[in-house]
Amino acid sequence: MRAEPQTTEVRRIVLRMFHKFGASPGNLFEMQETTRIDRGRCMARCYRVEEMMAMWLTEVGIVQFYDAAGAMLATINLLQQITPEPMAA
């Protein structure tokens, strides 16, 4: 069984990590989200709050977090974090 990360679940993880890295709770409600599409496929989602950025590389199932200077703060493997759910055939 394959675990497919759901967008809402990934968004919750990203918000929790931004808060952990010091983003103010009020600014979390204004998180910006962009999607990178290449040849009709979603390749990545980018999230921004204050001076921090997170990028979900959808093909490999990881989210990387960066500070304002571009230094990587953390990497989360979503395929290890998310409980597998059955996929429709």
PDB file of N, CA, C and O in Angstrom:
ATOM      1  N   MET A   1       0.845  -1.168   0.000  1.00  0.00           N
ATOM      2  CA  MET A   1       0.000   0.000   0.000  1.00  0.00           C
ATOM      3  C   MET A   1       0.899   1.244   0.000  1.00  0.00           C
ATOM      4  O   MET A   1       1.850   1.329   0.778  1.00  0.00           O
ATOM      5  N   ARG A   2       0.591   2.208  -0.880  1.00  0.00           N
ATOM      6  CA  ARG A   2       1.363   3.429  -1.012  1.00  0.00           C
ATOM      7  C   ARG A   2       0.722   4.566  -0.227  1.00  0.00           C
ATOM      8  O   ARG A   2      -0.499   4.716  -0.225  1.00  0.00           O
ATOM      9  N   ALA A   3       1.536   5.353   0.429  1.00  0.00           N
ATOM     10  CA  ALA A   3       1.024   6.522   1.155  1.00  0.00           C
ATOM     11  C   ALA A   3       1.138   7.730   0.246  1.00  0.00           C
ATOM     12  O   ALA A   3       2.231   8.085  -0.194  1.00  0.00           O
ATOM     13  N   GLU A   4       0.021   8.352  -0.032  1.00  0.00           N
ATOM     14  CA  GLU A   4      -0.005   9.573  -0.826  1.00  0.00           C
ATOM     15  C   GLU A   4      -0.289  10.746   0.106  1.00  0.00           C
ATOM     16  O   GLU A   4      -1.385  10.832   0.660  1.00  0.00           O
ATOM     17  N   PRO A   5       0.663  11.643   0.291  1.00  0.00           N
ATOM     18  CA  PRO A   5       0.423  12.791   1.161  1.00  0.00           C
ATOM     19  C   PRO A   5      -0.727  13.643   0.629  1.00  0.00           C
ATOM     20  O   PRO A   5      -0.779  13.953  -0.561  1.00  0.00           O
ATOM     21  N   GLN A   6      -1.628  14.010   1.497  1.00  0.00           N
ATOM     22  CA  GLN A   6      -2.735  14.890   1.136  1.00  0.00           C
ATOM     23  C   GLN A   6      -2.313  16.339   1.368  1.00  0.00           C
ATOM     24  O   GLN A   6      -1.615  16.643   2.335  1.00  0.00           O
ATOM     25  N   THR A   7      -2.736  17.213   0.488  1.00  0.00           N
ATOM     26  CA  THR A   7      -2.339  18.622   0.548  1.00  0.00           C
ATOM     27  C   THR A   7      -2.665  19.255   1.896  1.00  0.00           C
ATOM     28  O   THR A   7      -1.846  19.989   2.448  1.00  0.00           O
ATOM     29  N   THR A   8      -3.847  18.980   2.427  1.00  0.00           N
ATOM     30  CA  THR A   8      -4.230  19.595   3.710  1.00  0.00           C
ATOM     31  C   THR A   8      -3.357  19.095   4.849  1.00  0.00           C
ATOM     32  O   THR A   8      -3.020  19.860   5.753  1.00  0.00           O
ATOM     33  N   GLU A   9      -2.991  17.833   4.816  1.00  0.00           N
ATOM     34  CA  GLU A   9      -2.134  17.281   5.865  1.00  0.00           C
ATOM     35  C   GLU A   9      -0.726  17.872   5.789  1.00  0.00           C
ATOM     36  O   GLU A   9      -0.124  18.186   6.816  1.00  0.00           O
ATOM     37  N   VAL A  10      -0.206  18.022   4.574  1.00  0.00           N
ATOM     38  CA  VAL A  10       1.120  18.622   4.398  1.00  0.00           C
ATOM     39  C   VAL A  10       1.092  20.074   4.854  1.00  0.00           C
ATOM     40  O   VAL A  10       2.035  20.539   5.496  1.00  0.00           O
ATOM     41  N   ARG A  11       0.029  20.791   4.532  1.00  0.00           N
ATOM     42  CA  ARG A  11      -0.112  22.186   4.956  1.00  0.00           C
ATOM     43  C   ARG A  11      -0.067  22.287   6.482  1.00  0.00           C
ATOM     44  O   ARG A  11       0.565  23.194   7.024  1.00  0.00           O
ATOM     45  N   ARG A  12      -0.732  21.363   7.171  1.00  0.00           N
ATOM     46  CA  ARG A  12      -0.703  21.369   8.650  1.00  0.00           C
ATOM     47  C   ARG A  12       0.706  21.140   9.179  1.00  0.00           C
ATOM     48  O   ARG A  12       1.128  21.787  10.138  1.00  0.00           O
ATOM     49  N   ILE A  13       1.429  20.223   8.554  1.00  0.00           N
ATOM     50  CA  ILE A  13       2.814  19.954   8.967  1.00  0.00           C
ATOM     51  C   ILE A  13       3.669  21.200   8.760  1.00  0.00           C
ATOM     52  O   ILE A  13       4.465  21.563   9.626  1.00  0.00           O
ATOM     53  N   VAL A  14       3.504  21.849   7.617  1.00  0.00           N
ATOM     54  CA  VAL A  14       4.283  23.051   7.307  1.00  0.00           C
ATOM     55  C   VAL A  14       3.976  24.163   8.314  1.00  0.00           C
ATOM     56  O   VAL A  14       4.891  24.811   8.822  1.00  0.00           O
ATOM     57  N   LEU A  15       2.705  24.382   8.598  1.00  0.00           N
ATOM     58  CA  LEU A  15       2.336  25.416   9.574  1.00  0.00           C
ATOM     59  C   LEU A  15       2.926  25.122  10.947  1.00  0.00           C
ATOM     60  O   LEU A  15       3.426  26.026  11.617  1.00  0.00           O
ATOM     61  N   ARG A  16       2.869  23.862  11.367  1.00  0.00           N
ATOM     62  CA  ARG A  16       3.426  23.481  12.674  1.00  0.00           C
ATOM     63  C   ARG A  16       4.930  23.747  12.725  1.00  0.00           C
ATOM     64  O   ARG A  16       5.441  24.228  13.736  1.00  0.00           O
ATOM     65  N   MET A  17       5.641  23.435  11.634  1.00  0.00           N
ATOM     66  CA  MET A  17       7.088  23.652  11.609  1.00  0.00           C
ATOM     67  C   MET A  17       7.427  25.147  11.550  1.00  0.00           C
ATOM     68  O   MET A  17       8.369  25.591  12.207  1.00  0.00           O
ATOM     69  N   PHE A  18       6.673  25.918  10.775  1.00  0.00           N
ATOM     70  CA  PHE A  18       6.912  27.364  10.754  1.00  0.00           C
ATOM     71  C   PHE A  18       6.743  27.940  12.162  1.00  0.00           C
ATOM     72  O   PHE A  18       7.536  28.779  12.590  1.00  0.00           O
ATOM     73  N   HIS A  19       5.729  27.500  12.866  1.00  0.00           N
ATOM     74  CA  HIS A  19       5.522  27.963  14.248  1.00  0.00           C
ATOM     75  C   HIS A  19       6.705  27.554  15.119  1.00  0.00           C
ATOM     76  O   HIS A  19       7.185  28.348  15.929  1.00  0.00           O
ATOM     77  N   LYS A  20       7.170  26.337  14.959  1.00  0.00           N
ATOM     78  CA  LYS A  20       8.322  25.839  15.731  1.00  0.00           C
ATOM     79  C   LYS A  20       9.565  26.686  15.454  1.00  0.00           C
ATOM     80  O   LYS A  20      10.378  26.909  16.351  1.00  0.00           O
ATOM     81  N   PHE A  21       9.713  27.161  14.205  1.00  0.00           N
ATOM     82  CA  PHE A  21      10.881  27.965  13.838  1.00  0.00           C
ATOM     83  C   PHE A  21      10.711  29.439  14.168  1.00  0.00           C
ATOM     84  O   PHE A  21      11.579  30.251  13.846  1.00  0.00           O
ATOM     85  N   GLY A  22       9.591  29.796  14.811  1.00  0.00           N
ATOM     86  CA  GLY A  22       9.444  31.146  15.332  1.00  0.00           C
ATOM     87  C   GLY A  22       8.478  32.065  14.614  1.00  0.00           C
ATOM     88  O   GLY A  22       8.409  33.247  14.949  1.00  0.00           O
ATOM     89  N   ALA A  23       7.733  31.574  13.646  1.00  0.00           N
ATOM     90  CA  ALA A  23       6.745  32.435  12.982  1.00  0.00           C
ATOM     91  C   ALA A  23       5.647  32.795  13.975  1.00  0.00           C
ATOM     92  O   ALA A  23       5.223  31.959  14.774  1.00  0.00           O
ATOM     93  N   SER A  24       5.193  34.037  13.920  1.00  0.00           N
ATOM     94  CA  SER A  24       4.145  34.448  14.843  1.00  0.00           C
ATOM     95  C   SER A  24       2.815  33.823  14.407  1.00  0.00           C
ATOM     96  O   SER A  24       2.528  33.730  13.214  1.00  0.00           O
ATOM     97  N   PRO A  25       2.006  33.394  15.385  1.00  0.00           N
ATOM     98  CA  PRO A  25       0.737  32.745  15.061  1.00  0.00           C
ATOM     99  C   PRO A  25      -0.150  33.554  14.120  1.00  0.00           C
ATOM    100  O   PRO A  25      -0.820  32.982  13.260  1.00  0.00           O
ATOM    101  N   GLY A  26      -0.161  34.876  14.274  1.00  0.00           N
ATOM    102  CA  GLY A  26      -0.974  35.713  13.402  1.00  0.00           C
ATOM    103  C   GLY A  26      -0.549  35.646  11.941  1.00  0.00           C
ATOM    104  O   GLY A  26      -1.393  35.688  11.046  1.00  0.00           O
ATOM    105  N   ASN A  27       0.749  35.542  11.697  1.00  0.00           N
ATOM    106  CA  ASN A  27       1.258  35.483  10.334  1.00  0.00           C
ATOM    107  C   ASN A  27       1.019  34.126   9.677  1.00  0.00           C
ATOM    108  O   ASN A  27       1.009  34.025   8.451  1.00  0.00           O
ATOM    109  N   LEU A  28       0.827  33.087  10.482  1.00  0.00           N
ATOM    110  CA  LEU A  28       0.583  31.760   9.920  1.00  0.00           C
ATOM    111  C   LEU A  28      -0.696  31.742   9.084  1.00  0.00           C
ATOM    112  O   LEU A  28      -0.803  30.976   8.126  1.00  0.00           O
ATOM    113  N   PHE A  29      -1.675  32.595   9.451  1.00  0.00           N
ATOM    114  CA  PHE A  29      -2.931  32.653   8.702  1.00  0.00           C
ATOM    115  C   PHE A  29      -2.744  33.280   7.321  1.00  0.00           C
ATOM    116  O   PHE A  29      -3.607  33.151   6.452  1.00  0.00           O
ATOM    117  N   GLU A  30      -1.621  33.954   7.127  1.00  0.00           N
ATOM    118  CA  GLU A  30      -1.359  34.606   5.851  1.00  0.00           C
ATOM    119  C   GLU A  30      -0.307  33.877   5.031  1.00  0.00           C
ATOM    120  O   GLU A  30       0.346  34.482   4.180  1.00  0.00           O
ATOM    121  N   MET A  31      -0.135  32.583   5.279  1.00  0.00           N
ATOM    122  CA  MET A  31       0.840  31.802   4.547  1.00  0.00           C
ATOM    123  C   MET A  31       0.521  31.839   3.051  1.00  0.00           C
ATOM    124  O   MET A  31      -0.623  31.637   2.644  1.00  0.00           O
ATOM    125  N   GLN A  32       1.541  32.099   2.245  1.00  0.00           N
ATOM    126  CA  GLN A  32       1.391  32.099   0.796  1.00  0.00           C
ATOM    127  C   GLN A  32       1.759  30.720   0.267  1.00  0.00           C
ATOM    128  O   GLN A  32       2.715  30.103   0.737  1.00  0.00           O
ATOM    129  N   GLU A  33       1.004  30.245  -0.704  1.00  0.00           N
ATOM    130  CA  GLU A  33       1.259  28.928  -1.284  1.00  0.00           C
ATOM    131  C   GLU A  33       1.246  29.042  -2.804  1.00  0.00           C
ATOM    132  O   GLU A  33       0.313  29.596  -3.386  1.00  0.00           O
ATOM    133  N   THR A  34       2.289  28.514  -3.442  1.00  0.00           N
ATOM    134  CA  THR A  34       2.345  28.468  -4.898  1.00  0.00           C
ATOM    135  C   THR A  34       2.610  27.032  -5.335  1.00  0.00           C
ATOM    136  O   THR A  34       3.174  26.231  -4.590  1.00  0.00           O
ATOM    137  N   THR A  35       2.192  26.730  -6.552  1.00  0.00           N
ATOM    138  CA  THR A  35       2.346  25.379  -7.082  1.00  0.00           C
ATOM    139  C   THR A  35       3.152  25.446  -8.377  1.00  0.00           C
ATOM    140  O   THR A  35       2.888  26.284  -9.239  1.00  0.00           O
ATOM    141  N   ARG A  36       4.132  24.561  -8.504  1.00  0.00           N
ATOM    142  CA  ARG A  36       4.919  24.475  -9.739  1.00  0.00           C
ATOM    143  C   ARG A  36       4.409  23.293 -10.542  1.00  0.00           C
ATOM    144  O   ARG A  36       4.399  22.155 -10.071  1.00  0.00           O
ATOM    145  N   ILE A  37       3.985  23.587 -11.767  1.00  0.00           N
ATOM    146  CA  ILE A  37       3.453  22.553 -12.647  1.00  0.00           C
ATOM    147  C   ILE A  37       4.340  22.480 -13.877  1.00  0.00           C
ATOM    148  O   ILE A  37       4.675  23.502 -14.475  1.00  0.00           O
ATOM    149  N   ASP A  38       4.715  21.267 -14.250  1.00  0.00           N
ATOM    150  CA  ASP A  38       5.543  21.042 -15.430  1.00  0.00           C
ATOM    151  C   ASP A  38       4.881  19.966 -16.276  1.00  0.00           C
ATOM    152  O   ASP A  38       4.713  18.831 -15.830  1.00  0.00           O
ATOM    153  N   ARG A  39       4.511  20.319 -17.478  1.00  0.00           N
ATOM    154  CA  ARG A  39       3.864  19.384 -18.412  1.00  0.00           C
ATOM    155  C   ARG A  39       2.624  18.735 -17.805  1.00  0.00           C
ATOM    156  O   ARG A  39       2.387  17.538 -17.964  1.00  0.00           O
ATOM    157  N   GLY A  40       1.843  19.552 -17.107  1.00  0.00           N
ATOM    158  CA  GLY A  40       0.588  19.086 -16.536  1.00  0.00           C
ATOM    159  C   GLY A  40       0.707  18.324 -15.227  1.00  0.00           C
ATOM    160  O   GLY A  40      -0.296  17.828 -14.712  1.00  0.00           O
ATOM    161  N   ARG A  41       1.897  18.221 -14.684  1.00  0.00           N
ATOM    162  CA  ARG A  41       2.108  17.497 -13.417  1.00  0.00           C
ATOM    163  C   ARG A  41       2.586  18.449 -12.336  1.00  0.00           C
ATOM    164  O   ARG A  41       3.420  19.322 -12.579  1.00  0.00           O
ATOM    165  N   CYS A  42       2.045  18.268 -11.136  1.00  0.00           N
ATOM    166  CA  CYS A  42       2.470  19.067  -9.986  1.00  0.00           C
ATOM    167  C   CYS A  42       3.839  18.558  -9.536  1.00  0.00           C
ATOM    168  O   CYS A  42       3.982  17.412  -9.110  1.00  0.00           O
ATOM    169  N   MET A  43       4.832  19.425  -9.636  1.00  0.00           N
ATOM    170  CA  MET A  43       6.197  19.041  -9.272  1.00  0.00           C
ATOM    171  C   MET A  43       6.565  19.468  -7.858  1.00  0.00           C
ATOM    172  O   MET A  43       7.326  18.785  -7.172  1.00  0.00           O
ATOM    173  N   ALA A  44       6.016  20.609  -7.425  1.00  0.00           N
ATOM    174  CA  ALA A  44       6.374  21.125  -6.100  1.00  0.00           C
ATOM    175  C   ALA A  44       5.326  22.125  -5.643  1.00  0.00           C
ATOM    176  O   ALA A  44       4.603  22.717  -6.444  1.00  0.00           O
ATOM    177  N   ARG A  45       5.268  22.295  -4.321  1.00  0.00           N
ATOM    178  CA  ARG A  45       4.465  23.346  -3.706  1.00  0.00           C
ATOM    179  C   ARG A  45       5.404  24.121  -2.805  1.00  0.00           C
ATOM    180  O   ARG A  45       6.220  23.546  -2.084  1.00  0.00           O
ATOM    181  N   CYS A  46       5.272  25.439  -2.859  1.00  0.00           N
ATOM    182  CA  CYS A  46       6.122  26.309  -2.067  1.00  0.00           C
ATOM    183  C   CYS A  46       5.252  27.089  -1.092  1.00  0.00           C
ATOM    184  O   CYS A  46       4.207  27.618  -1.471  1.00  0.00           O
ATOM    185  N   TYR A  47       5.681  27.161   0.161  1.00  0.00           N
ATOM    186  CA  TYR A  47       4.944  27.849   1.222  1.00  0.00           C
ATOM    187  C   TYR A  47       5.851  28.921   1.803  1.00  0.00           C
ATOM    188  O   TYR A  47       7.033  28.676   2.041  1.00  0.00           O
ATOM    189  N   ARG A  48       5.295  30.126   2.034  1.00  0.00           N
ATOM    190  CA  ARG A  48       6.078  31.225   2.598  1.00  0.00           C
ATOM    191  C   ARG A  48       5.328  31.880   3.744  1.00  0.00           C
ATOM    192  O   ARG A  48       4.136  32.171   3.651  1.00  0.00           O
ATOM    193  N   VAL A  49       6.068  32.105   4.834  1.00  0.00           N
ATOM    194  CA  VAL A  49       5.572  32.850   5.996  1.00  0.00           C
ATOM    195  C   VAL A  49       6.742  33.679   6.497  1.00  0.00           C
ATOM    196  O   VAL A  49       7.851  33.178   6.684  1.00  0.00           O
ATOM    197  N   GLU A  50       6.467  34.969   6.710  1.00  0.00           N
ATOM    198  CA  GLU A  50       7.501  35.895   7.161  1.00  0.00           C
ATOM    199  C   GLU A  50       8.717  35.741   6.244  1.00  0.00           C
ATOM    200  O   GLU A  50       8.581  35.888   5.030  1.00  0.00           O
ATOM    201  N   GLU A  51       9.864  35.458   6.775  1.00  0.00           N
ATOM    202  CA  GLU A  51      11.076  35.304   5.971  1.00  0.00           C
ATOM    203  C   GLU A  51      11.440  33.840   5.727  1.00  0.00           C
ATOM    204  O   GLU A  51      12.528  33.546   5.231  1.00  0.00           O
ATOM    205  N   MET A  52      10.537  32.925   6.073  1.00  0.00           N
ATOM    206  CA  MET A  52      10.823  31.500   5.908  1.00  0.00           C
ATOM    207  C   MET A  52      10.103  30.935   4.690  1.00  0.00           C
ATOM    208  O   MET A  52       9.087  31.467   4.244  1.00  0.00           O
ATOM    209  N   MET A  53      10.659  29.839   4.162  1.00  0.00           N
ATOM    210  CA  MET A  53      10.096  29.181   3.008  1.00  0.00           C
ATOM    211  C   MET A  53      10.191  27.671   3.192  1.00  0.00           C
ATOM    212  O   MET A  53      11.167  27.159   3.741  1.00  0.00           O
ATOM    213  N   ALA A  54       9.171  26.972   2.729  1.00  0.00           N
ATOM    214  CA  ALA A  54       9.210  25.509   2.713  1.00  0.00           C
ATOM    215  C   ALA A  54       8.850  25.061   1.307  1.00  0.00           C
ATOM    216  O   ALA A  54       8.004  25.668   0.651  1.00  0.00           O
ATOM    217  N   MET A  55       9.494  23.998   0.847  1.00  0.00           N
ATOM    218  CA  MET A  55       9.186  23.464  -0.461  1.00  0.00           C
ATOM    219  C   MET A  55       8.895  21.979  -0.355  1.00  0.00           C
ATOM    220  O   MET A  55       9.714  21.201   0.135  1.00  0.00           O
ATOM    221  N   TRP A  56       7.707  21.598  -0.825  1.00  0.00           N
ATOM    222  CA  TRP A  56       7.284  20.197  -0.878  1.00  0.00           C
ATOM    223  C   TRP A  56       7.617  19.680  -2.266  1.00  0.00           C
ATOM    224  O   TRP A  56       6.995  20.079  -3.250  1.00  0.00           O
ATOM    225  N   LEU A  57       8.589  18.799  -2.343  1.00  0.00           N
ATOM    226  CA  LEU A  57       8.951  18.157  -3.606  1.00  0.00           C
ATOM    227  C   LEU A  57       8.054  16.933  -3.754  1.00  0.00           C
ATOM    228  O   LEU A  57       8.335  15.868  -3.205  1.00  0.00           O
ATOM    229  N   THR A  58       6.981  17.105  -4.497  1.00  0.00           N
ATOM    230  CA  THR A  58       5.926  16.091  -4.540  1.00  0.00           C
ATOM    231  C   THR A  58       6.383  14.767  -5.124  1.00  0.00           C
ATOM    232  O   THR A  58       5.892  13.716  -4.712  1.00  0.00           O
ATOM    233  N   GLU A  59       7.302  14.788  -6.067  1.00  0.00           N
ATOM    234  CA  GLU A  59       7.772  13.557  -6.702  1.00  0.00           C
ATOM    235  C   GLU A  59       8.534  12.646  -5.733  1.00  0.00           C
ATOM    236  O   GLU A  59       8.480  11.422  -5.853  1.00  0.00           O
ATOM    237  N   VAL A  60       9.238  13.245  -4.778  1.00  0.00           N
ATOM    238  CA  VAL A  60      10.044  12.447  -3.853  1.00  0.00           C
ATOM    239  C   VAL A  60       9.466  12.394  -2.447  1.00  0.00           C
ATOM    240  O   VAL A  60       9.946  11.638  -1.603  1.00  0.00           O
ATOM    241  N   GLY A  61       8.424  13.205  -2.192  1.00  0.00           N
ATOM    242  CA  GLY A  61       7.719  13.136  -0.915  1.00  0.00           C
ATOM    243  C   GLY A  61       8.452  13.742   0.269  1.00  0.00           C
ATOM    244  O   GLY A  61       8.335  13.250   1.391  1.00  0.00           O
ATOM    245  N   ILE A  62       9.215  14.816   0.024  1.00  0.00           N
ATOM    246  CA  ILE A  62       9.889  15.481   1.139  1.00  0.00           C
ATOM    247  C   ILE A  62       9.509  16.961   1.166  1.00  0.00           C
ATOM    248  O   ILE A  62       9.148  17.549   0.146  1.00  0.00           O
ATOM    249  N   VAL A  63       9.598  17.542   2.357  1.00  0.00           N
ATOM    250  CA  VAL A  63       9.422  18.988   2.534  1.00  0.00           C
ATOM    251  C   VAL A  63      10.711  19.514   3.146  1.00  0.00           C
ATOM    252  O   VAL A  63      11.191  18.995   4.153  1.00  0.00           O
ATOM    253  N   GLN A  64      11.269  20.555   2.523  1.00  0.00           N
ATOM    254  CA  GLN A  64      12.482  21.179   3.034  1.00  0.00           C
ATOM    255  C   GLN A  64      12.139  22.589   3.501  1.00  0.00           C
ATOM    256  O   GLN A  64      11.369  23.298   2.853  1.00  0.00           O
ATOM    257  N   PHE A  65      12.717  22.985   4.627  1.00  0.00           N
ATOM    258  CA  PHE A  65      12.445  24.289   5.247  1.00  0.00           C
ATOM    259  C   PHE A  65      13.715  25.135   5.206  1.00  0.00           C
ATOM    260  O   PHE A  65      14.813  24.648   5.473  1.00  0.00           O
ATOM    261  N   TYR A  66      13.539  26.433   4.861  1.00  0.00           N
ATOM    262  CA  TYR A  66      14.663  27.350   4.722  1.00  0.00           C
ATOM    263  C   TYR A  66      14.406  28.642   5.490  1.00  0.00           C
ATOM    264  O   TYR A  66      13.263  29.081   5.621  1.00  0.00           O
ATOM    265  N   ASP A  67      15.487  29.251   6.000  1.00  0.00           N
ATOM    266  CA  ASP A  67      15.357  30.554   6.657  1.00  0.00           C
ATOM    267  C   ASP A  67      15.539  31.667   5.629  1.00  0.00           C
ATOM    268  O   ASP A  67      15.672  31.394   4.436  1.00  0.00           O
ATOM    269  N   ALA A  68      15.546  32.909   6.080  1.00  0.00           N
ATOM    270  CA  ALA A  68      15.627  34.073   5.189  1.00  0.00           C
ATOM    271  C   ALA A  68      16.919  34.102   4.376  1.00  0.00           C
ATOM    272  O   ALA A  68      16.937  34.627   3.263  1.00  0.00           O
ATOM    273  N   ALA A  69      18.002  33.541   4.924  1.00  0.00           N
ATOM    274  CA  ALA A  69      19.286  33.530   4.231  1.00  0.00           C
ATOM    275  C   ALA A  69      19.425  32.352   3.281  1.00  0.00           C
ATOM    276  O   ALA A  69      20.435  32.228   2.589  1.00  0.00           O
ATOM    277  N   GLY A  70      18.422  31.488   3.241  1.00  0.00           N
ATOM    278  CA  GLY A  70      18.471  30.312   2.363  1.00  0.00           C
ATOM    279  C   GLY A  70      19.091  29.088   2.997  1.00  0.00           C
ATOM    280  O   GLY A  70      19.277  28.072   2.327  1.00  0.00           O
ATOM    281  N   ALA A  71      19.418  29.164   4.280  1.00  0.00           N
ATOM    282  CA  ALA A  71      19.985  28.000   4.978  1.00  0.00           C
ATOM    283  C   ALA A  71      18.870  27.012   5.290  1.00  0.00           C
ATOM    284  O   ALA A  71      17.796  27.396   5.752  1.00  0.00           O
ATOM    285  N   MET A  72      19.137  25.739   5.034  1.00  0.00           N
ATOM    286  CA  MET A  72      18.138  24.715   5.291  1.00  0.00           C
ATOM    287  C   MET A  72      17.992  24.497   6.794  1.00  0.00           C
ATOM    288  O   MET A  72      18.976  24.284   7.503  1.00  0.00           O
ATOM    289  N   LEU A  73      16.750  24.555   7.265  1.00  0.00           N
ATOM    290  CA  LEU A  73      16.446  24.364   8.686  1.00  0.00           C
ATOM    291  C   LEU A  73      16.085  22.917   9.008  1.00  0.00           C
ATOM    292  O   LEU A  73      16.439  22.411  10.073  1.00  0.00           O
ATOM    293  N   ALA A  74      15.383  22.251   8.095  1.00  0.00           N
ATOM    294  CA  ALA A  74      14.939  20.885   8.347  1.00  0.00           C
ATOM    295  C   ALA A  74      14.443  20.248   7.057  1.00  0.00           C
ATOM    296  O   ALA A  74      14.088  20.935   6.099  1.00  0.00           O
ATOM    297  N   THR A  75      14.428  18.935   7.054  1.00  0.00           N
ATOM    298  CA  THR A  75      13.838  18.152   5.973  1.00  0.00           C
ATOM    299  C   THR A  75      12.928  17.110   6.602  1.00  0.00           C
ATOM    300  O   THR A  75      13.312  16.435   7.557  1.00  0.00           O
ATOM    301  N   ILE A  76      11.723  16.981   6.065  1.00  0.00           N
ATOM    302  CA  ILE A  76      10.772  15.977   6.552  1.00  0.00           C
ATOM    303  C   ILE A  76      10.432  15.039   5.402  1.00  0.00           C
ATOM    304  O   ILE A  76      10.048  15.475   4.317  1.00  0.00           O
ATOM    305  N   ASN A  77      10.581  13.750   5.658  1.00  0.00           N
ATOM    306  CA  ASN A  77      10.178  12.736   4.689  1.00  0.00           C
ATOM    307  C   ASN A  77       8.716  12.411   4.944  1.00  0.00           C
ATOM    308  O   ASN A  77       8.384  11.735   5.917  1.00  0.00           O
ATOM    309  N   LEU A  78       7.848  12.892   4.072  1.00  0.00           N
ATOM    310  CA  LEU A  78       6.407  12.702   4.260  1.00  0.00           C
ATOM    311  C   LEU A  78       5.994  11.241   4.169  1.00  0.00           C
ATOM    312  O   LEU A  78       5.002  10.841   4.778  1.00  0.00           O
ATOM    313  N   LEU A  79       6.730  10.454   3.429  1.00  0.00           N
ATOM    314  CA  LEU A  79       6.379   9.047   3.275  1.00  0.00           C
ATOM    315  C   LEU A  79       6.610   8.267   4.565  1.00  0.00           C
ATOM    316  O   LEU A  79       6.073   7.172   4.732  1.00  0.00           O
ATOM    317  N   GLN A  80       7.406   8.825   5.476  1.00  0.00           N
ATOM    318  CA  GLN A  80       7.601   8.211   6.790  1.00  0.00           C
ATOM    319  C   GLN A  80       6.681   8.824   7.834  1.00  0.00           C
ATOM    320  O   GLN A  80       6.393   8.185   8.846  1.00  0.00           O
ATOM    321  N   GLN A  81       6.212  10.052   7.612  1.00  0.00           N
ATOM    322  CA  GLN A  81       5.400  10.780   8.579  1.00  0.00           C
ATOM    323  C   GLN A  81       3.913  10.482   8.493  1.00  0.00           C
ATOM    324  O   GLN A  81       3.204  10.534   9.498  1.00  0.00           O
ATOM    325  N   ILE A  82       3.445  10.170   7.296  1.00  0.00           N
ATOM    326  CA  ILE A  82       2.013  10.063   7.050  1.00  0.00           C
ATOM    327  C   ILE A  82       1.572   8.615   7.076  1.00  0.00           C
ATOM    328  O   ILE A  82       2.223   7.745   6.497  1.00  0.00           O
ATOM    329  N   THR A  83       0.459   8.360   7.752  1.00  0.00           N
ATOM    330  CA  THR A  83      -0.104   7.017   7.848  1.00  0.00           C
ATOM    331  C   THR A  83      -0.697   6.623   6.506  1.00  0.00           C
ATOM    332  O   THR A  83      -1.502   7.372   5.952  1.00  0.00           O
ATOM    333  N   PRO A  84      -0.318   5.460   5.962  1.00  0.00           N
ATOM    334  CA  PRO A  84      -0.846   5.043   4.658  1.00  0.00           C
ATOM    335  C   PRO A  84      -2.358   4.862   4.689  1.00  0.00           C
ATOM    336  O   PRO A  84      -2.918   4.353   5.659  1.00  0.00           O
ATOM    337  N   GLU A  85      -3.007   5.290   3.605  1.00  0.00           N
ATOM    338  CA  GLU A  85      -4.425   5.078   3.417  1.00  0.00           C
ATOM    339  C   GLU A  85      -4.601   4.322   2.108  1.00  0.00           C
ATOM    340  O   GLU A  85      -3.844   4.542   1.162  1.00  0.00           O
ATOM    341  N   PRO A  86      -5.586   3.437   2.039  1.00  0.00           N
ATOM    342  CA  PRO A  86      -5.808   2.713   0.785  1.00  0.00           C
ATOM    343  C   PRO A  86      -6.149   3.687  -0.333  1.00  0.00           C
ATOM    344  O   PRO A  86      -6.881   4.656  -0.131  1.00  0.00           O
ATOM    345  N   MET A  87      -5.605   3.413  -1.522  1.00  0.00           N
ATOM    346  CA  MET A  87      -5.882   4.236  -2.694  1.00  0.00           C
ATOM    347  C   MET A  87      -6.906   3.533  -3.563  1.00  0.00           C
ATOM    348  O   MET A  87      -6.922   2.305  -3.649  1.00  0.00           O
ATOM    349  N   ALA A  88      -7.752   4.307  -4.201  1.00  0.00           N
ATOM    350  CA  ALA A  88      -8.749   3.723  -5.111  1.00  0.00           C
ATOM    351  C   ALA A  88      -8.048   3.113  -6.307  1.00  0.00           C
ATOM    352  O   ALA A  88      -7.051   3.644  -6.795  1.00  0.00           O
ATOM    353  N   ALA A  89      -8.569   2.011  -6.766  1.00  0.00           N
ATOM    354  CA  ALA A  89      -7.957   1.326  -7.916  1.00  0.00           C
ATOM    355  C   ALA A  89      -8.365   1.973  -9.210  1.00  0.00           C
ATOM    356  O   ALA A  89      -7.947   1.531 -10.280  1.00  0.00           O
TER     357      ALA A  89
END
